[in-house]
Amino acid sequence: MTAKTIHLRLGLLACAISLFLIFFAIPYWVSSPSNVGKVVLSPLFWPYTISALTGLVGILLFIEWWRTPPTDERINEPSDDTRTAMLRLLGMAVIMVLTMMLLPVLGMVWTCMLSFISTAFLVRTRHPVTAVICAVVIPLLLYVFFAHVAGVAIPQGDFVRLP
């Protein structure tokens, strides 16, 4: 499969999923009270935001498909390295189980940092420094937003408490 074909298929799939979520799934399956004080606390806000961003990514992939000249270079061909794939799958399962076990002990912010870092190195990221920076900064920024701006309690751990 060529990169051009992958861009087209992923773009169309992302747009279709986004439209399904926006016009069917969210209106029928997500309920929201009418007296929500802050828009970011509404149960509808984040599903619509993620759906819109998914649609935007789909449109950008479609534009990339349209701009990319056709080539014969094939990518993502199946490999015979089943053992490595199974080890990574097992590693991901271990990370998920450890995440669930560490949440009550370390709290959400610290556990998310560790999960992000371990997942990034499990999939052998090409940008390890960026992954570590994002693993630290994103959970902290989300904590600051939800705990101090939106007023939502974020689960804290037994050892380190954030202000």
C-alpha positions in Angstrom: 0.0 0.0 0.0 1.4 3.4 -0.9 1.4 6.5 1.4 -1.0 8.2 -0.9 -3.5 5.3 -0.5 -3.1 5.3 3.3 -3.7 9.1 3.4 -6.9 8.7 1.4 -8.3 5.8 3.5 -7.4 7.3 6.8 -8.8 10.7 5.9 -12.1 9.3 4.7 -12.4 7.0 7.8 -11.6 9.9 10.1 -14.2 12.1 8.4 -16.8 9.4 8.5 -16.2 8.7 12.2 -16.3 12.4 13.0 -19.6 12.8 11.2 -21.1 9.7 12.9 -20.1 11.1 16.3 -21.3 14.6 15.7 -24.6 13.8 14.1 -25.6 10.5 15.7 -23.6 9.2 18.6 -23.2 12.3 20.8 -26.7 13.7 20.4 -28.4 10.4 21.1 -26.0 8.8 23.7 -24.5 11.7 25.7 -26.9 13.4 28.0 -26.2 16.8 29.5 -28.1 18.9 32.0 -29.2 22.3 30.9 -27.9 24.2 33.9 -24.1 23.6 33.4 -22.3 26.7 34.6 -19.1 26.4 32.6 -19.1 25.2 29.0 -15.9 23.1 29.5 -17.7 21.1 32.3 -20.6 20.1 30.0 -20.5 16.4 29.1 -21.0 17.5 25.5 -18.0 19.8 25.2 -15.2 17.3 25.0 -16.9 14.7 22.8 -17.8 17.4 20.3 -14.3 18.9 20.5 -12.6 15.6 19.9 -15.0 14.8 17.1 -14.3 18.1 15.4 -10.6 17.6 15.7 -10.9 14.1 14.2 -12.8 15.6 11.3 -10.1 18.3 10.9 -7.4 15.6 10.8 -9.4 13.7 8.2 -9.7 16.7 6.0 -6.0 17.4 6.4 -5.2 13.8 5.4 -7.5 14.1 2.4 -5.7 17.4 1.4 -2.3 15.6 1.8 -3.6 12.8 -0.5 -4.7 15.3 -3.1 -1.3 17.1 -3.0 1.0 14.0 -3.0 2.1 12.8 -6.4 1.6 9.1 -7.1 4.6 6.9 -6.4 5.3 3.2 -6.5 7.0 3.2 -3.1 5.1 0.7 -0.9 5.0 1.1 2.8 3.5 -0.8 5.8 4.0 -4.2 4.1 3.4 -7.0 6.6 6.5 -8.4 8.1 7.3 -11.9 9.5 8.3 -10.5 12.8 5.4 -11.9 14.8 7.4 -12.5 17.9 8.3 -8.8 18.3 4.7 -7.8 17.6 3.4 -10.2 20.3 6.0 -8.9 22.8 4.9 -5.4 22.2 1.3 -6.4 22.6 2.1 -8.1 25.9 4.1 -5.0 26.9 1.2 -2.8 26.2 -1.1 -5.0 28.3 1.4 -4.9 31.2 1.5 -1.1 30.9 -2.3 -0.9 31.0 -2.6 -3.2 34.0 0.2 -1.3 35.9 -1.6 2.0 35.1 -4.8 0.8 36.7 -2.8 -0.6 39.7 -0.8 2.6 40.2 -3.6 5.1 39.9 -4.8 4.9 43.5 -1.2 4.8 44.8 0.5 7.5 42.8 -2.5 9.6 41.6 -3.6 10.4 38.1 -0.9 12.9 37.1 2.2 10.8 38.1 0.7 7.6 36.7 -0.1 9.3 33.4 3.5 10.5 33.2 4.9 7.0 33.7 2.4 5.5 31.3 3.2 8.0 28.6 6.9 7.5 28.9 6.8 3.7 29.0 4.4 3.6 26.0 6.6 5.9 24.0 9.7 3.8 24.6 7.7 0.6 24.0 6.9 1.7 20.5 10.4 3.0 20.0 9.7 6.7 19.4 12.0 8.5 17.1 11.7 11.6 19.3 12.6 10.4 22.9 13.3 13.9 24.3 10.1 15.3 23.0 8.2 12.3 24.4 9.7 12.8 27.9 8.9 16.5 27.8 5.3 15.9 26.7 5.0 13.1 29.3 5.8 15.6 32.0 4.2 18.8 30.7 0.9 17.6 29.4 -0.4 15.9 32.6 0.7 18.9 34.6 -1.0 21.3 32.3 -4.2 19.2 32.4 -4.0 19.1 36.2 -3.7 22.8 36.4 -6.6 23.4 34.1 -9.0 20.9 35.6 -8.1 21.5 39.3 -7.7 25.2 39.3 -9.7 26.6 36.3 -12.5 24.1 36.0 -12.7 23.2 39.6 -12.7 19.5 39.1 -11.0 17.3 41.7 -8.2 15.2 40.2 -7.3 12.0 42.1 -4.1 12.5 44.1 -1.8 9.7 45.2 -0.7 8.7 48.7 2.9 10.0 48.4 3.0 13.3 46.5 0.2 15.8 46.5 0.0 18.6 44.0 -1.2 22.0 45.0 
